[in-house]
Amino acid sequence: MPSPTSPFSPGKHWRALYVSISAALFACRAETGGEPASAWVSISSGDGSGPAVAGPGGFGAGGSHAGGSGGEPDCRSPADCDDGDLCTSDTCEQGACLHGPPSIDDGDACTADGCEPGAGVTHVAVSCDDGDACTADACDPAVGCGHTLGVKLDDDNACTADACDPTTGDVSHTTIPSCCPHSACVAGAALNLACSYPGYHDDCVAAACAFDAYCCDVGWDSTCIAHAMDPNICPTGIIPNRFKCNCSHSYCATGEPLAKTCDPCVKKICEKDPACCFAVWDMICVNEVYTVCNVPSGADCK
């Protein structure tokens, strides 16, 4: 190993290098009037006994590279980032504070989600009122507001137009002219003169209502049906001289021919189309229940 005093001594070599670099740095500072642009370098003799060299950030021990801390991080945990605003989400990412919007969605379609700086996240119930007195308003957390009919609108009478006033919720049933709700042999809504037909002994309903006004004012019940079967009130004018209300099948469906005296409507149809009572009760006959007897067709035929 070379001696400390030899030209190749490590201690002498590093000291010479230190002096040379120091002179260059001082010269640079003299020209710029301040600190040199580059950081100062600590030169060690290899055994840790090198001189302490000042850098821009401070002083390091001999042989070390401490020179300056480089600055402290803004945060070490989210608690260090609390900005006092309840409407921000405060987090700490790699020593830096981040302030983003909070999560406010509660997954409930029946609440309006928001944030008040003084109160934080809020969930206010939404109003489902559609301003229509005829609807029942409700809210399903999965889908939100829904509106269903909140009144009984259908009076089960195919010969009335049913309506509801959206302002008051009042339901009305307006009679449809020239419409007969059902057969005189079936109980149901009050019948009217549209169920009574011109012709010889074809005015059974008119005669029954003249005898008992209830049947055309309130409802056609079993007593009214009995009136229709009474030869003193509703004679058929043929043999037998009364309606039996015993059709072998509904006049609303096809099938075997029907007996003329099984129903006042059937009597009127067979007077117009005799085949319905001696050949077959086909779709022509079924359609005549509407065109001749004024009874609604399809599902409303009774």
C-alpha positions in Angstrom: 0.0 0.0 0.0 1.4 3.4 -0.9 2.5 5.6 2.0 0.4 8.7 3.0 3.1 10.9 1.7 3.6 9.2 -1.7 2.1 10.8 -4.8 -0.4 8.0 -4.9 -1.5 8.3 -1.2 -5.4 8.2 -1.1 -5.5 10.8 1.6 -3.3 13.2 -0.3 -5.1 12.5 -3.5 -8.6 13.3 -2.1 -7.4 16.4 -0.3 -5.9 17.7 -3.5 -9.2 17.0 -5.3 -11.2 18.7 -2.6 -9.0 21.9 -2.8 -9.4 21.9 -6.6 -13.2 21.6 -6.5 -13.5 24.1 -3.7 -11.6 26.7 -5.6 -13.7 26.1 -8.7 -16.9 26.5 -6.7 -15.7 29.7 -4.9 -14.8 31.1 -8.3 -18.2 30.4 -9.6 -19.8 32.1 -6.6 -17.6 35.1 -7.0 -18.8 35.5 -10.6 -22.5 35.0 -9.9 -22.6 37.0 -6.7 -24.3 34.1 -4.8 -24.3 30.4 -4.3 -23.0 28.3 -7.1 -25.7 26.7 -9.2 -24.6 23.2 -8.4 -24.7 21.5 -5.0 -21.5 21.2 -3.1 -19.9 17.8 -2.9 -18.6 16.2 0.2 -15.2 14.5 -0.4 -14.2 11.7 1.8 -10.8 10.3 2.4 -12.3 6.9 2.5 -12.2 6.5 6.3 -15.0 8.8 7.1 -12.6 11.6 8.2 -13.1 13.8 5.2 -13.9 17.5 5.9 -17.5 18.7 6.3 -18.5 20.5 3.2 -21.4 22.9 3.1 -24.1 22.4 0.5 -27.1 24.7 -0.3 -29.3 22.8 2.1 -26.9 22.9 5.1 -23.9 21.1 6.4 -23.2 17.4 6.3 -20.8 15.5 8.4 -17.4 14.6 7.0 -17.7 11.8 4.4 -21.6 11.9 4.4 -24.2 13.0 1.8 -26.8 14.5 4.2 -26.5 18.1 2.9 -30.3 19.2 3.0 -33.5 17.5 3.9 -35.3 18.0 0.5 -38.6 19.2 2.3 -41.2 17.4 4.5 -44.3 15.7 2.9 -47.7 17.5 3.2 -49.3 14.6 4.9 -48.7 11.1 6.3 -52.5 10.2 6.8 -55.9 11.5 5.6 -56.3 13.1 9.0 -53.5 15.5 8.1 -55.6 16.7 5.1 -58.9 17.7 6.8 -59.8 21.0 5.1 -62.9 21.6 7.3 -65.2 21.3 4.3 -67.8 18.5 4.9 -68.4 18.4 1.1 -64.9 17.3 0.2 -63.4 13.8 0.4 -59.9 14.3 2.0 -57.2 11.8 1.2 -53.4 11.5 1.4 -51.7 10.2 -1.7 -47.9 9.8 -1.7 -47.5 12.6 0.8 -49.8 15.0 -1.0 -53.3 16.1 0.1 -56.1 15.6 -2.3 -59.6 17.1 -1.9 -62.3 15.6 -4.2 -66.1 15.4 -4.3 -67.7 13.1 -1.7 -69.8 10.1 -2.5 -73.4 11.2 -2.0 -75.5 8.5 -3.8 -77.4 6.4 -1.3 -78.7 4.1 -4.0 -82.3 5.1 -3.2 -84.3 6.4 -6.1 -86.7 8.0 -3.7 -84.2 10.5 -2.3 -82.5 13.6 -3.8 -78.8 13.4 -2.8 -76.8 16.5 -2.2 -74.3 18.2 0.1 -74.5 21.2 2.3 -71.1 22.7 3.4 -72.3 23.1 7.0 -74.2 19.8 7.3 -72.5 17.4 4.9 -74.1 14.9 2.7 -78.0 15.0 2.7 -80.7 12.7 1.3 -84.1 14.4 1.0 -87.2 12.5 0.1 -88.5 13.3 -3.4 -92.1 14.4 -4.0 -94.1 12.0 -6.2 -97.2 14.1 -6.4 -98.1 14.4 -10.0 -100.9 16.9 -9.3 -103.6 14.4 -10.5 -106.3 13.7 -8.0 -107.2 10.5 -9.9 -103.8 8.8 -9.3 -102.2 7.1 -6.3 -98.6 8.3 -6.1 -95.9 6.1 -4.5 -92.2 5.7 -4.7 -90.2 2.5 -5.2 -86.5 2.8 -4.0 -85.4 0.8 -7.0 -87.1 2.7 -9.8 -88.5 5.9 -8.2 -91.9 7.5 -8.5 -94.9 5.6 -9.9 -98.5 6.6 -10.5 -101.4 4.2 -10.6 -105.2 4.8 -10.8 -106.3 5.7 -7.3 -110.0 5.5 -7.8 -112.5 2.8 -9.0 -113.2 4.0 -12.5 -115.0 1.1 -14.1 -118.6 0.7 -13.1 -118.8 -2.7 -15.0 -121.3 -1.1 -17.4 -120.2 -1.2 -21.0 -122.8 1.4 -21.8 -121.3 4.2 -19.8 -118.2 6.3 -20.5 -116.2 6.3 -17.3 -114.0 9.3 -16.4 -112.2 11.0 -13.5 -111.7 14.7 -13.0 -107.9 15.1 -12.3 -108.6 18.3 -10.3 -111.2 16.9 -7.9 -110.9 13.2 -8.3 -114.6 12.9 -8.9 -115.6 9.9 -11.0 -118.4 10.1 -13.5 -120.3 7.5 -15.6 -122.0 9.0 -18.7 -124.6 6.9 -20.4 -123.8 6.0 -24.0 -126.9 6.5 -26.1 -128.5 3.5 -27.8 -126.5 1.0 -25.8 -128.0 -1.9 -23.9 -125.7 -3.1 -21.1 -126.9 -6.7 -21.1 -129.7 -9.2 -21.7 -133.0 -8.8 -19.9 -132.4 -12.4 -18.6 -129.1 -11.4 -16.8 -128.8 -9.3 -13.6 -126.6 -6.3 -13.7 -126.7 -2.6 -14.4 -130.0 -0.8 -14.9 -131.4 -1.3 -18.4 -132.8 1.4 -20.6 -135.0 1.9 -23.6 -132.2 0.9 -26.0 -132.9 -2.7 -24.7 -136.5 -2.4 -25.9 -137.1 -3.0 -29.6 -139.8 -1.8 -32.0 -142.1 -4.6 -33.2 -144.8 -6.9 -32.0 -144.3 -7.6 -28.3 -140.6 -6.6 -28.5 -140.8 -3.9 -25.9 -140.3 -6.1 -22.8 -137.7 -3.9 -21.1 -139.9 -0.8 -21.5 -142.9 -2.7 -20.1 -140.9 -4.0 -17.1 -139.5 -0.5 -16.3 -143.0 1.0 -16.6 -144.2 -1.6 -14.1 -141.1 -1.2 -11.8 -139.0 1.9 -12.3 -136.2 0.5 -10.1 -135.2 -1.7 -13.0 -134.2 1.2 -15.3 -133.2 3.7 -12.5 -131.1 1.6 -10.1 -130.3 -1.9 -11.3 -131.7 -4.9 -13.1 -131.9 -7.5 -10.4 -133.6 -10.9 -10.0 -137.0 -9.2 -9.5 -136.6 -7.4 -12.9 -135.7 -10.7 -14.5 -139.0 -12.2 -13.1 -140.9 -9.2 -14.6 -139.4 -10.1 -18.0 -140.6 -13.7 -17.6 -144.1 -12.6 -16.5 -146.6 -13.0 -19.4 -148.7 -10.3 -17.9 -145.9 -7.8 -18.2 -143.8 -9.2 -21.1 -145.9 -11.5 -23.3 -144.2 -12.9 -26.3 -147.2 -12.9 -28.5 -146.4 -16.5 -29.6 -146.5 -19.9 -28.0 -145.3 -20.0 -25.3 -146.5 -16.6 -24.5 -143.7 -15.8 -22.1 -139.9 -15.6 -22.1 -138.3 -18.5 -20.3 -134.7 -17.1 -19.9 -133.3 -20.6 -20.5 -131.2 -20.3 -23.7 -129.1 -23.4 -24.3 -126.0 -21.2 -24.6 -125.1 -17.6 -24.4 -126.2 -15.5 -27.3 -122.6 -14.0 -27.3 -121.2 -17.4 -28.5 -121.8 -19.6 -31.5 -123.6 -22.9 -31.2 -126.8 -24.7 -31.9 -129.8 -22.6 -32.9 -131.5 -20.9 -29.9 -135.2 -21.0 -29.0 -137.0 -17.9 -30.0 -138.6 -17.4 -26.5 -135.4 -18.0 -24.5 -134.6 -14.3 -24.4 -136.2 -11.0 -25.7 -133.1 -10.2 -27.8 -133.0 -13.7 -29.3 -136.7 -13.3 -30.3 -135.9 -10.0 -32.1 -132.8 -11.5 -33.9 -134.8 -14.5 -35.1 -137.6 -12.3 -36.4 -134.9 -10.6 -38.6 -132.8 -13.7 -39.3 -134.8 -16.9 -38.8 -131.8 -19.2 -39.5 -130.4 -18.3 -36.1 -133.3 -20.1 -34.5 -133.7 -23.2 -36.7 -130.3 -23.8 -38.4 -127.3 -22.6 -36.4 -126.4 -19.7 -34.1 -123.3 -18.6 -36.1 -121.1 -15.5 -36.0 -123.7 -13.6 -38.1 -126.2 -14.2 -35.2 -123.6 -13.2 -32.6 -122.8 -10.0 -34.5 -126.6 -9.3 -34.6 -126.6 -9.2 -30.8 -124.8 -5.9 -31.3 -126.4 -4.5 -34.5 -130.0 -5.6 -33.6 -130.1 -5.6 -29.7 -127.6 -2.8 -29.1 -125.6 -5.0 -26.7 -121.8 -4.4 -26.7 -119.8 -7.0 -28.6 -116.7 -9.0 -27.6 -115.7 -9.2 -23.9 -118.5 -6.7 -23.0 -121.2 -8.9 -24.4 -123.5 -10.1 -21.6 
